[in-house]
Amino acid sequence: MILRLVLGDQLNEKHSWFQKVDSNVLYLFQEVRSETDYVVHHIQKVVGIFLGMRHLAQHLKEKGHRVEYLKITDSNQQSTFVSNIEKIVKEYSIHQIEYQEPDEFRVDEDLKSLKSLGLEVKMVSAEHFLTNRSDLKEMFVGKKTYLMESFYRKMRVKWNVLVDENGQPLEGKWNFDHDNRKKWDPKRAVPPPFEFAHDARSLLEELELAKVKTMGQINPSCSVWPINRTEALQVFHYFLEWLLPLFGDFQDSMVQNERFLFHSRISFALNVKMLHPLEVIQAVERAYQEGVVKINQAEGFIRQILGWREFVRGIYWAEMPQYAKLNHFNHKNPLPDFFWTGKTDLNCLSQSIGQSLDHAYAHHIQRLMIIGNYALISGIDPDEVDRWYLGVYIDAFEWVELPNTRGMSQFADGGKLATKPYASSANYIQKMSNYCQHCKYNPKEKLGPNACPFNQKYWDFIGRNADAFRKNPRMSMMVKLWEKQNQNNLSS
């Protein structure tokens, strides 16, 4: 008998494994403590993954497949992937083990130890990503940094997306990011999120019985997160019809008490493989070809999937495991307590962190330019930042979280991923949101009790790294401004 392992982020019912029923194949699903406990996860993340696993397992059973499912509360639960597999191997006289290529380095290393069982062990493709693990490293061999734009253009040509017959970009430009930085127009109504009726009460009782530690809150009977492919497609089609026409324009906007604006909310479905990236990309491209959306709406979305998503995965596999230890600025400050409560007088942080705790979600600018920006200019230890991001967001898995936080957000890799630190004063927050209108602090003041802390922290960050930033073409101007301010303060 062959044992096939299905992980919680491999919920792809379209995988070739499942296309043929074979009584000599046993599929193993595991809810294990090693996965719930390596960081404190948001309760919606744990529930979303476990409900997704249970749904796929039941779907396979109904199709005639043999399935073994180990729940978190089962008495025969061994708490780790490998220990459970050892037990199943003995029970079913397994002679071969197969597993799909894991997305995370620690799981990849863990499953390599299966060879010690003395059986044939085979790793197969997850049939999901549009690049191989090693593609990015090979593309930039000998280079000190990775350039997303050049990678993205090659991916556009390779997959024939938004290019003409000569491989040139449609409408003459590769990147329409300049058109996608509008502040939200309050005249534009935001459609309500597409929601599902999920009964998570019994699972929540099991998690409580197992004493699984989580953060955040959950509605046990309603969710905005899909738990199977059918629901994931419903969320995506809702995005195509109601949200995509305004996504590009306002993708960087932040609005008081607006959770999702025009964002798709398919990142969770993509990262657990309910949806395939190519079907998503091609559907958005068709919307442009049919005149439903403009080029900047389509290109801005496609760049996130075809470009950035594949790009950060490539960096992850090119740089691990040392990447997880990088701390370019030697930041050591602890994470403030309000990261766990959302209770702070800084309204932008209260909104972004509070939303994260309530909904296991914040969009990319909230994550980068509010929460990440604050952590960076405050000198918070990137280890603590990583753990928080990895736990709080429903779509966060290490392969995508780590390059985004330690690399782009915290610049802890010293510039392998980004050409400059993504740090800013209150000026950017005021420009892209209405948070400052509802805040006790004044975004225009730099000193005094009413001054926005982002201003003081930003210029302190520039000052303490001035020597290094003088050598960075994208940061040298800010050093000159910092020096000018210091000179003016001394002379006055």
C-alpha positions as CSV (number, residue, x, y, z in Angstrom):
1,M,0.0,0.0,0.0
2,I,1.1,3.6,-0.8
3,L,0.7,6.3,1.8
4,R,0.2,9.8,0.5
5,L,0.5,12.7,2.9
6,V,-1.8,15.8,2.4
7,L,-0.7,18.9,4.2
8,G,-3.0,21.7,5.4
9,D,-1.8,24.1,2.7
10,Q,-2.2,21.5,0.0
11,L,-6.0,21.5,-0.4
12,N,-6.0,21.2,-4.2
13,E,-8.8,18.8,-5.2
14,K,-7.6,19.2,-8.8
15,H,-4.2,17.6,-8.1
16,S,-3.5,14.6,-10.3
17,W,-3.3,12.4,-7.2
18,F,-7.0,12.5,-6.8
19,Q,-8.1,11.9,-10.4
20,K,-8.0,8.1,-10.1
21,V,-9.3,6.0,-7.3
22,D,-6.9,3.3,-6.1
23,S,-7.7,1.0,-3.2
24,N,-4.0,0.5,-2.7
25,V,-3.5,4.3,-1.9
26,L,-4.2,5.7,1.5
27,Y,-4.4,9.5,2.0
28,L,-3.3,10.8,5.4
29,F,-4.5,14.2,6.8
30,Q,-3.2,15.3,10.2
31,E,-4.1,18.1,12.6
32,V,-0.9,18.2,14.6
33,R,0.4,20.3,17.5
34,S,3.7,20.9,15.8
35,E,1.8,23.0,13.3
36,T,-0.6,24.8,15.7
37,D,2.1,25.6,18.2
38,Y,5.3,26.8,16.4
39,V,3.8,30.3,16.6
40,V,0.6,31.6,18.2
41,H,-1.9,31.6,15.2
42,H,-5.0,33.5,14.7
43,I,-8.1,31.4,15.6
44,Q,-9.6,32.1,12.1
45,K,-6.4,30.7,10.5
46,V,-6.5,27.5,12.5
47,V,-10.2,27.0,11.9
48,G,-10.0,27.9,8.2
49,I,-7.2,25.3,7.6
50,F,-8.7,22.6,9.7
51,L,-12.2,23.0,8.2
52,G,-10.6,23.0,4.7
53,M,-8.7,19.8,5.5
54,R,-11.8,18.1,6.8
55,H,-13.9,19.2,3.8
56,L,-11.3,17.8,1.3
57,A,-10.9,14.6,3.2
58,Q,-14.7,14.1,3.2
59,H,-14.8,15.0,-0.5
60,L,-12.2,12.3,-1.3
61,K,-14.0,9.7,0.7
62,E,-17.2,10.5,-1.2
63,K,-15.2,9.9,-4.4
64,G,-14.2,6.5,-3.2
65,H,-10.6,7.2,-2.0
66,R,-9.2,5.7,1.2
67,V,-8.6,8.4,3.8
68,E,-7.1,8.4,7.3
69,Y,-7.9,11.6,9.2
70,L,-6.3,12.4,12.5
71,K,-8.0,15.1,14.5
72,I,-6.3,17.3,17.0
73,T,-8.2,15.6,19.9
74,D,-7.7,11.9,18.7
75,S,-6.2,9.7,21.4
76,N,-3.9,8.1,18.9
77,Q,-2.5,11.5,17.8
78,Q,1.3,11.6,17.9
79,S,1.5,15.4,17.6
80,T,4.0,15.6,14.7
81,F,3.9,14.6,11.0
82,V,6.7,12.1,11.1
83,S,5.6,10.3,14.3
84,N,2.1,10.0,13.0
85,I,3.4,8.6,9.7
86,E,5.5,6.0,11.6
87,K,2.4,4.8,13.3
88,I,0.3,4.6,10.2
89,V,3.1,2.8,8.3
90,K,3.0,0.0,10.9
91,E,-0.8,-0.2,11.1
92,Y,-1.4,-0.5,7.3
93,S,1.8,-2.2,6.2
94,I,2.8,0.7,4.0
95,H,5.7,0.0,1.6
96,Q,5.9,3.5,-0.1
97,I,5.4,7.0,1.1
98,E,4.6,9.9,-1.2
99,Y,4.2,13.6,-0.4
100,Q,3.8,16.8,-2.3
101,E,6.7,19.3,-2.3
102,P,6.3,21.3,0.9
103,D,6.2,25.1,0.8
104,E,8.0,25.7,4.0
105,F,11.7,24.9,4.8
106,R,11.1,23.5,8.2
107,V,8.5,21.0,6.9
108,D,10.7,20.1,4.0
109,E,13.5,19.3,6.4
110,D,11.2,17.4,8.7
111,L,9.8,15.2,5.9
112,K,13.3,14.4,4.6
113,S,13.7,12.3,7.7
114,L,11.1,9.8,6.4
115,K,13.9,8.1,4.5
116,S,15.1,6.7,7.8
117,L,12.0,4.5,7.9
118,G,13.7,2.3,5.3
119,L,10.8,2.6,2.8
120,E,10.7,4.1,-0.6
121,V,9.9,7.8,-0.2
122,K,8.9,10.0,-3.1
123,M,8.3,13.7,-3.3
124,V,6.1,14.9,-6.2
125,S,5.1,18.3,-7.5
126,A,2.4,20.2,-5.7
127,E,1.3,21.2,-9.2
128,H,0.6,24.8,-8.2
129,F,3.4,27.4,-8.7
130,L,4.5,28.8,-12.0
131,T,8.2,28.5,-11.2
132,N,10.4,25.9,-9.6
133,R,12.1,26.5,-6.3
134,S,15.5,27.1,-7.9
135,D,14.4,29.3,-10.9
136,L,15.0,32.7,-9.3
137,K,18.3,31.8,-7.9
138,E,19.5,30.5,-11.3
139,M,18.1,33.7,-13.0
140,F,20.1,36.0,-10.7
141,V,23.2,33.8,-10.2
142,G,26.2,36.0,-9.2
143,K,24.0,39.0,-8.4
144,K,23.9,40.6,-4.9
145,T,20.3,41.6,-5.2
146,Y,17.1,40.3,-6.9
147,L,15.1,42.6,-9.1
148,M,11.4,41.9,-9.2
149,E,10.7,44.0,-12.3
150,S,13.1,42.0,-14.5
151,F,11.7,38.7,-13.1
152,Y,8.1,39.9,-13.7
153,R,8.8,40.8,-17.3
154,K,10.2,37.4,-18.0
155,M,7.2,35.8,-16.4
156,R,4.8,37.8,-18.5
157,V,6.6,36.6,-21.7
158,K,6.9,33.1,-20.5
159,W,3.2,32.7,-19.7
160,N,2.1,35.0,-22.5
161,V,0.2,37.4,-20.2
162,L,-0.7,40.9,-21.3
163,V,1.9,40.8,-24.1
164,D,1.6,41.0,-27.9
165,E,2.9,38.5,-30.5
166,N,6.3,40.0,-30.2
167,G,6.5,39.6,-26.4
168,Q,6.0,43.4,-25.9
169,P,3.7,44.7,-23.2
170,L,0.2,45.7,-24.2
171,E,-0.5,49.4,-24.3
172,G,3.3,50.0,-24.3
173,K,4.1,49.7,-20.6
174,W,5.1,46.8,-18.3
175,N,4.0,48.5,-15.1
176,F,1.0,50.8,-14.4
177,D,1.8,51.2,-10.7
178,H,1.8,55.0,-11.1
179,D,-1.9,54.9,-11.9
180,N,-2.7,52.7,-8.9
181,R,-1.8,55.1,-6.0
182,K,-5.1,57.0,-5.7
183,K,-6.5,57.9,-2.3
184,W,-9.9,56.5,-1.8
185,D,-12.8,58.5,-3.2
186,P,-15.6,58.4,-0.6
187,K,-18.1,58.7,-3.5
188,R,-17.1,55.2,-4.5
189,A,-19.4,52.8,-2.6
190,V,-17.6,49.7,-1.3
191,P,-19.6,46.4,-1.8
192,P,-20.1,44.3,1.2
193,P,-17.8,41.2,1.5
194,F,-18.9,37.9,0.2
195,E,-19.6,35.7,3.3
196,F,-20.3,32.0,4.1
197,A,-22.3,30.2,6.7
198,H,-19.8,27.9,8.4
199,D,-20.6,26.0,11.6
200,A,-17.2,26.0,13.5
201,R,-18.7,25.3,16.9
202,S,-17.6,21.7,17.3
203,L,-14.1,22.4,16.0
204,L,-13.8,25.3,18.4
205,E,-14.7,23.0,21.2
206,E,-12.1,20.5,20.1
207,L,-9.4,23.2,19.9
208,E,-10.4,24.3,23.4
209,L,-10.2,20.7,24.7
210,A,-6.8,20.4,23.1
211,K,-5.7,23.7,24.8
212,V,-4.5,25.1,21.5
213,K,-3.3,28.7,22.1
214,T,-4.6,31.2,19.6
215,M,-5.1,34.9,19.1
216,G,-7.9,37.1,17.7
217,Q,-11.6,36.4,17.5
218,I,-14.0,34.4,15.4
219,N,-17.7,34.2,14.5
220,P,-18.4,30.5,14.8
221,S,-21.3,30.6,12.3
222,C,-20.1,33.0,9.6
223,S,-16.9,33.6,7.8
224,V,-15.5,35.6,4.9
225,W,-12.9,32.8,4.2
226,P,-13.6,29.9,1.9
227,I,-13.0,26.3,3.0
228,N,-13.2,24.6,-0.4
229,R,-12.7,25.2,-4.0
230,T,-16.3,26.0,-4.8
231,E,-16.4,28.7,-2.2
232,A,-13.0,30.0,-3.3
233,L,-14.3,30.4,-6.8
234,Q,-17.4,32.2,-5.5
235,V,-15.2,34.8,-3.7
236,F,-13.0,35.2,-6.8
237,H,-16.0,35.7,-9.2
238,Y,-17.5,38.2,-6.8
239,F,-14.2,40.1,-7.0
240,L,-14.1,40.0,-10.8
241,E,-17.6,41.4,-11.1
242,W,-17.8,43.9,-8.2
243,L,-14.3,44.8,-7.1
244,L,-11.8,44.5,-9.8
245,P,-13.0,47.5,-11.8
246,L,-11.8,49.7,-8.9
247,F,-9.1,47.6,-7.5
248,G,-6.1,49.1,-9.4
249,D,-7.0,52.7,-8.7
250,F,-7.4,52.2,-4.9
251,Q,-5.3,49.2,-4.1
252,D,-3.0,51.3,-1.9
253,S,-5.8,53.2,-0.1
254,M,-6.6,52.8,3.5
255,V,-10.0,53.8,5.0
256,Q,-11.3,54.1,8.5
257,N,-13.4,51.0,9.4
258,E,-13.2,49.5,5.9
259,R,-11.8,46.0,6.2
260,F,-11.4,45.0,2.6
261,L,-12.2,47.9,0.2
262,F,-11.7,46.5,-3.3
263,H,-9.2,43.7,-2.5
264,S,-10.0,40.1,-3.7
265,R,-9.5,38.2,-0.4
266,I,-8.3,35.1,-2.4
267,S,-4.8,35.0,-0.9
268,F,-5.8,32.4,1.6
269,A,-7.5,30.2,-1.1
270,L,-4.4,30.6,-3.3
271,N,-1.9,29.8,-0.5
272,V,-3.7,26.6,0.5
273,K,-4.1,25.8,-3.2
274,M,-7.9,25.8,-3.5
275,L,-7.2,28.0,-6.5
276,H,-4.4,27.9,-9.1
277,P,-2.6,31.1,-9.8
278,L,-2.8,30.7,-13.6
279,E,-6.6,30.4,-13.6
280,V,-6.8,33.6,-11.6
281,I,-4.3,35.4,-13.8
282,Q,-6.0,34.4,-17.0
283,A,-9.5,35.3,-15.7
284,V,-8.3,38.8,-14.9
285,E,-6.6,39.1,-18.3
286,R,-9.9,38.1,-20.0
287,A,-11.7,40.8,-18.0
288,Y,-9.3,43.3,-19.6
289,Q,-9.6,41.8,-23.1
290,E,-13.4,42.0,-22.9
291,G,-13.3,45.6,-21.8
292,V,-14.6,45.0,-18.3
293,V,-11.6,46.7,-16.7
294,K,-8.8,49.0,-17.7
295,I,-5.2,47.9,-18.2
296,N,-4.0,49.4,-14.9
297,Q,-6.7,47.4,-13.0
298,A,-5.7,44.1,-14.6
299,E,-1.9,44.7,-14.6
300,G,-1.8,45.8,-11.0
301,F,-3.5,42.6,-9.8
302,I,-1.6,40.3,-12.2
303,R,1.7,41.7,-11.0
304,Q,0.9,40.7,-7.4
305,I,0.2,37.1,-8.5
306,L,2.5,36.4,-11.5
307,G,5.3,38.7,-10.3
308,W,5.5,39.3,-6.6
309,R,4.1,36.0,-5.3
310,E,6.4,33.9,-7.4
311,F,9.3,36.3,-6.7
312,V,9.2,36.1,-2.9
313,R,8.9,32.3,-3.1
314,G,12.0,32.2,-5.2
315,I,13.9,34.4,-2.7
316,Y,12.7,32.2,0.1
317,W,14.1,29.0,-1.4
318,A,17.3,30.7,-2.7
319,E,18.2,32.2,0.8
320,M,16.9,29.8,3.4
321,P,17.8,28.8,6.1
322,Q,20.1,31.7,6.8
323,Y,17.5,34.3,5.6
324,A,15.4,33.7,8.8
325,K,18.4,35.0,10.9
326,L,19.2,38.2,9.1
327,N,19.1,41.4,11.1
328,H,20.8,44.1,9.1
329,F,20.1,47.0,11.5
330,N,20.6,44.8,14.6
331,H,17.2,45.8,15.9
332,K,16.5,44.3,19.4
333,N,13.4,46.1,20.8
334,P,10.5,44.0,21.9
335,L,7.1,44.0,20.2
336,P,4.8,46.5,22.0
337,D,1.9,45.1,23.9
338,F,-0.7,46.8,21.6
339,F,0.2,44.4,18.8
340,W,-1.8,41.9,20.8
341,T,-4.7,44.2,21.6
342,G,-4.9,47.0,19.0
343,K,-5.3,49.5,21.8
344,T,-3.1,52.5,21.0
345,D,-3.7,56.2,20.5
346,L,-2.1,56.0,17.1
347,N,-5.3,55.6,15.0
348,C,-3.6,54.1,11.9
349,L,-2.1,51.4,14.1
350,S,-5.3,50.9,16.1
351,Q,-7.2,50.5,12.8
352,S,-4.7,48.2,11.1
353,I,-3.8,46.0,14.1
354,G,-7.3,45.9,15.4
355,Q,-8.6,44.8,12.0
356,S,-5.9,42.1,11.8
357,L,-6.9,40.7,15.2
358,D,-10.6,40.9,14.4
359,H,-10.4,39.4,10.8
360,A,-7.0,37.8,10.4
361,Y,-6.5,40.2,7.5
362,A,-5.0,43.5,6.5
363,H,-4.1,44.5,2.9
364,H,-0.6,44.9,1.7
365,I,-0.2,48.7,2.4
366,Q,-1.6,48.3,6.0
367,R,0.9,45.5,6.6
368,L,3.8,47.3,4.9
369,M,3.4,51.0,5.5
370,I,1.5,51.1,8.8
371,I,2.4,48.1,10.9
372,G,5.7,47.1,9.2
373,N,6.8,50.7,8.9
374,Y,6.2,51.3,12.6
375,A,8.1,48.2,13.6
376,L,11.1,49.2,11.3
377,I,11.5,52.7,12.5
378,S,11.0,51.6,16.1
379,G,13.8,49.2,15.9
380,I,11.8,46.1,16.8
381,D,13.5,42.7,16.6
382,P,12.7,41.1,13.2
383,D,12.3,37.7,15.0
384,E,9.3,39.1,16.9
385,V,7.9,40.8,13.8
386,D,8.1,37.6,11.9
387,R,6.3,35.6,14.5
388,W,3.5,38.1,14.8
389,Y,2.9,38.3,11.0
390,L,3.1,34.6,10.6
391,G,0.6,34.0,13.3
392,V,-2.0,36.8,12.8
393,Y,-2.7,36.6,9.1
394,I,-4.8,33.8,7.6
395,D,-2.8,33.8,4.4
396,A,0.6,33.8,6.1
397,F,2.9,30.8,5.5
398,E,6.6,31.2,6.0
399,W,7.6,31.1,2.3
400,V,5.5,34.2,1.6
401,E,5.6,35.9,5.0
402,L,9.3,35.8,5.6
403,P,10.6,37.6,2.5
404,N,7.7,40.1,2.8
405,T,8.5,41.0,6.5
406,R,12.1,40.3,7.1
407,G,13.1,41.4,3.6
408,M,10.7,44.1,2.2
409,S,9.1,45.4,5.4
410,Q,12.1,45.3,7.9
411,F,15.0,45.5,5.4
412,A,16.7,43.0,7.7
413,D,18.3,41.3,4.7
414,G,20.2,44.5,3.9
415,G,18.7,44.9,0.4
416,K,18.6,41.5,-1.2
417,L,14.9,42.0,-1.9
418,A,14.2,45.7,-1.8
419,T,16.4,48.6,-3.0
420,K,15.5,50.8,0.0
421,P,13.8,50.5,3.4
422,Y,10.1,51.0,3.2
423,A,10.1,53.6,6.0
424,S,8.1,56.8,6.0
425,S,6.9,59.6,8.2
426,A,3.2,60.5,8.8
427,N,3.1,62.3,5.5
428,Y,2.6,59.0,3.5
429,I,-0.1,57.8,5.9
430,Q,-2.0,61.1,5.6
431,K,-1.7,61.0,1.8
432,M,-3.0,57.4,1.4
433,S,-5.6,57.2,4.2
434,N,-8.2,59.1,6.3
435,Y,-6.7,57.7,9.5
436,C,-5.1,60.9,10.5
437,Q,-8.4,62.7,10.5
438,H,-9.5,60.6,13.4
439,C,-6.3,60.6,15.4
440,K,-5.2,62.6,18.4
441,Y,-1.8,63.3,16.8
442,N,-1.1,65.9,14.2
443,P,0.7,64.4,11.2
444,K,2.3,67.8,10.3
445,E,4.0,68.3,13.6
446,K,7.4,66.8,14.2
447,L,8.0,67.9,17.8
448,G,5.8,68.4,20.9
449,P,3.0,66.4,22.6
450,N,0.7,66.6,19.6
451,A,3.3,65.5,17.0
452,C,2.7,62.2,15.3
453,P,5.2,59.6,16.7
454,F,5.8,58.4,13.1
455,N,7.6,61.7,12.4
456,Q,10.0,61.5,15.3
457,K,10.6,57.8,14.8
458,Y,11.2,58.2,11.1
459,W,13.8,60.9,11.4
460,D,15.5,59.1,14.3
461,F,15.7,56.0,12.0
462,I,17.3,58.1,9.3
463,G,19.7,59.7,11.7
464,R,21.0,56.5,13.4
465,N,21.6,54.9,9.9
466,A,22.8,58.1,8.1
467,D,26.3,56.7,7.3
468,A,24.9,53.7,5.5
469,F,22.0,55.6,3.8
470,R,24.4,58.1,2.3
471,K,25.5,55.3,0.0
472,N,22.0,54.4,-1.1
473,P,20.8,56.4,-4.1
474,R,17.2,56.1,-2.9
475,M,17.9,57.2,0.6
476,S,20.7,59.8,0.3
477,M,18.3,62.7,-0.2
478,M,16.6,61.9,3.1
479,V,20.0,62.0,4.9
480,K,20.6,65.5,3.5
481,L,17.2,66.6,4.7
482,W,17.9,65.1,8.2
483,E,21.3,67.0,8.3
484,K,19.6,70.2,7.2
485,Q,17.0,69.9,10.0
486,N,19.7,69.2,12.6
487,Q,21.7,72.2,11.4
488,N,18.6,74.5,11.6
489,N,17.8,73.2,15.1
490,L,21.4,73.9,16.3
491,S,21.5,77.3,14.8
492,S,18.1,78.2,16.4
